Amino acid sequence: MTNKQSDNRGFDTAIFAGGCFWCMVKPFDSLPGIKKVVSGYTGGHVANPTYEEVCSGTTGHTEAVEITFDPEIMPYAQLLRYYWQVTDPTDASGQFQDRGDNYRPAIFYNSPAQKEAAEKSKTDLQNSGKFSDPIVTSIEPASSFYPAEEYHQDFYKKDPLRYQLEESGGRDAFIKEHWQD
């Protein structure tokens, strides 16, 4: 049996929101240095919310992923570069077919260094000219993260056809249009 603390030594966590959490796991799951990606809820005012409660829009939570990573292999700044490429940073009202505050794009930082890196990456993206609209993704302090129900975890592996249907909502086309190079 492994001690959780020693098992996570050297690892850090990042919390990113970018629409349905089902669609946010796969882009990070196979990157080098990623230990795990957990679908869940953050930023709300209800402890241990259910999926139905979050979908109702009454808990204040955002669907997000918590990524446990080895910063020696995958630095936080590199995770941020991947994050920008799998979300629409110009749409504060949701992502692609997912509409509402619980699907908004957000970076939740857990340290001053993460906050600084996130703000720098956002400024760099805005200054890049890649988007004509403003970059509206919020950068907020991390709060409690509640893992979603088990059936949501690794959804792209458990139900690949339904996952493909969700992904057909515009994310792939957006990525190709803006990040082809």
C-alpha positions in Angstrom: 0.0 0.0 0.0 1.4 3.4 -1.0 1.2 6.5 1.1 -0.7 9.1 -0.8 1.7 11.8 0.2 4.8 10.0 -1.0 2.9 8.9 -4.1 2.3 12.6 -5.0 5.7 13.9 -4.0 7.0 16.1 -6.8 3.6 16.5 -8.4 1.5 19.6 -8.7 -2.1 20.2 -9.7 -3.8 22.5 -12.2 -7.5 23.2 -12.5 -8.9 24.2 -15.8 -12.4 24.8 -17.0 -13.4 24.9 -20.7 -16.9 23.6 -21.3 -18.0 20.1 -20.6 -15.4 18.3 -18.5 -15.9 15.2 -20.7 -14.2 17.1 -23.5 -11.4 18.5 -21.3 -9.9 15.2 -20.1 -8.6 13.6 -23.3 -6.5 16.6 -24.5 -4.4 16.3 -21.2 -4.7 12.7 -20.4 -2.0 11.4 -22.7 0.6 14.2 -22.4 3.9 13.3 -20.9 4.2 14.0 -17.1 0.5 13.8 -16.5 -0.4 11.4 -13.6 -4.2 11.8 -13.7 -7.0 14.0 -14.9 -10.1 14.1 -12.8 -13.5 15.6 -13.9 -15.2 17.6 -11.3 -16.8 20.8 -10.0 -15.2 24.0 -8.5 -16.0 27.6 -7.7 -19.4 27.1 -6.1 -21.1 27.6 -2.8 -22.5 24.0 -2.2 -20.3 21.3 -0.7 -20.2 18.0 -2.7 -22.6 19.0 -5.4 -24.1 16.4 -7.7 -24.1 16.6 -11.5 -27.8 17.5 -11.5 -27.3 20.3 -9.0 -24.4 21.8 -11.0 -26.4 21.5 -14.3 -29.3 23.4 -12.6 -27.1 26.5 -12.4 -27.9 27.0 -8.7 -24.7 25.9 -7.0 -22.3 28.4 -8.7 -19.9 25.6 -9.7 -18.1 25.3 -13.0 -17.3 22.0 -14.6 -13.5 21.6 -14.6 -10.7 19.1 -14.7 -8.0 18.7 -12.0 -4.7 17.7 -13.6 -2.0 16.1 -11.4 1.3 16.6 -13.2 5.0 16.3 -12.8 6.4 19.9 -13.4 9.8 18.5 -14.2 8.3 16.7 -17.2 5.3 19.0 -18.0 5.9 22.5 -16.7 2.7 24.5 -15.8 3.5 27.0 -18.5 3.3 24.2 -21.1 0.0 23.0 -19.6 -1.3 26.5 -20.1 -0.2 26.5 -23.8 -2.3 23.2 -24.3 -5.2 24.7 -22.4 -5.5 27.8 -24.7 -5.5 25.4 -27.7 -8.5 23.3 -26.6 -10.8 26.1 -25.5 -12.4 29.2 -27.0 -10.8 31.9 -24.9 -13.1 34.6 -26.5 -16.4 33.1 -25.2 -17.2 33.8 -21.6 -20.8 32.4 -21.9 -19.8 28.7 -22.3 -17.8 26.6 -24.7 -19.0 25.5 -28.1 -22.4 23.7 -27.7 -22.2 23.9 -23.9 -23.8 27.2 -22.8 -24.1 28.7 -19.3 -21.8 29.8 -16.4 -21.1 26.2 -15.4 -19.3 25.8 -18.8 -17.3 29.0 -18.8 -13.6 29.0 -19.5 -11.5 29.6 -16.4 -8.0 28.9 -15.0 -8.0 28.3 -11.3 -4.6 28.9 -9.8 -3.3 27.4 -6.6 -0.2 29.5 -6.0 1.2 32.9 -6.8 3.5 31.3 -9.4 0.5 29.7 -11.2 -1.4 33.0 -11.1 1.6 34.9 -12.6 2.1 32.2 -15.3 -1.6 32.2 -16.2 -1.8 36.0 -16.4 1.4 36.1 -18.5 0.1 33.4 -20.9 -3.3 35.2 -21.2 -1.5 38.5 -22.0 0.8 36.8 -24.5 -2.2 35.2 -26.2 -4.0 38.5 -26.4 -0.9 40.2 -27.8 -0.3 37.4 -30.4 -3.1 38.6 -32.7 -4.3 35.1 -33.0 -7.8 36.3 -32.0 -9.5 39.5 -33.0 -11.9 39.3 -30.0 -10.7 39.9 -26.5 -9.4 37.0 -24.4 -12.1 36.7 -21.7 -11.1 33.5 -19.9 -11.1 34.3 -16.2 -8.1 33.6 -13.9 -9.3 32.9 -10.4 -7.9 31.5 -7.1 -8.7 27.8 -6.7 -11.3 26.7 -4.2 -12.6 23.3 -3.3 -12.6 20.9 -6.1 -15.2 18.1 -5.9 -14.6 15.0 -8.2 -17.6 14.3 -10.3 -19.5 11.0 -10.1 -17.6 7.9 -11.3 -19.5 7.6 -14.5 -18.1 11.0 -15.6 -14.4 9.9 -15.1 -12.5 9.0 -18.3 -15.8 9.4 -20.2 -14.0 9.4 -23.6 -12.8 5.9 -22.8 -16.1 4.6 -21.3 -18.5 5.9 -24.0 -16.4 6.8 -27.1 -19.5 7.2 -29.4 -21.2 9.7 -27.0 -17.9 11.4 -26.5 -17.5 11.8 -30.3 -21.0 13.3 -30.5 -20.1 15.9 -27.8 -16.9 16.7 -29.6 -18.8 17.3 -32.8 -20.2 20.5 -31.2 -17.5 22.7 -32.7 -14.4 22.3 -30.6 -12.4 20.3 -33.3 -13.3 22.8 -36.0 -12.3 25.7 -33.8 -9.0 24.1 -33.0 -8.3 23.5 -36.7 -9.2 27.1 -37.6 -7.1 28.8 -34.9 -4.3 26.4 -34.2 -3.5 24.6 -37.5 0.0 25.9 -37.4 
